[in-house]
Amino acid sequence: MATTAYWPEWSRITCPTLLIQGEHGTMPPDEPATMLTHRPATRLTRIPNAGHDVHLDQPDGLYEAIRTFLA
């Protein structure tokens, strides 16, 4: 899908970050772990029963993940 990696840019982000992954999404299986290696303070949330379009598949789960992160 994506042909360009943005690891240097990802590593320079300094604000609190929530990484949301749909349980059945298109992200390669090892990518979330790699993202967390580059930015350990990132919070990862996996949304059950969701694909790539988490906002369409599980809007309530997405809302709850964001609400909890911002609280």
N, C-alpha and C positions, 0 to 999 in steps of 0.2 A: 504494500500500500504506500506508505511514505518512503521516499527514497533518500531523504536527508535527515541525519541525526543532529540534534541540537544540544548535545551534552554540555559544551562550554557555556551556552546560554542558561541551561537548566541549573548548572552548578553555581552560577552567579546570582541567582534569585536569593534574596535575603528576608523576604517577608514570610510570615506563617503561611503554609501551603497545605491544602487538602487535596490529595490524589484520590480520585473516585474511579473505581473500576467496576464495570458490570461483570457479574459472575460468568456470563457467556459472551463477553465482549471480544473484540478483535485484537486486543493487545497481546503480543507474544508472551508466553507464560513467564519468562525470566525478566521481562522488562520492569515490572514494579520493583523487584528486588534490586535491580541495577539503579533505578531511579532513587531508591532509598539509600543505596550505597553512596551515591553522589551528594545526596542531601538528607542525612539521617534524621533531621528534625521534622521532615515531612510526615504528615499523618496519612496513612493509607486506609481507605474504607472500601470494602467490596460490597456491592449491592446485590443481594440474591435475586434470582429470576429476572435478571436484566441483561440485555446485550449491550452493544456499543451506544445505543441511544437511551441511556439510563433515564433521561428526563421524560421520555415517552413510555418506556416499559414499566418503570417504578417511580412515578413522580413523588409519591408519599415517602418512599425510602430515601430518595435524593433530598427532599426537603428536610427530613429528620437528620440526615448526615450533615447537611450544611448548618442547620440550626444548632446542632450539638457542637460543631466545630467553632461556630461564632460565639457561643455562650461563654 
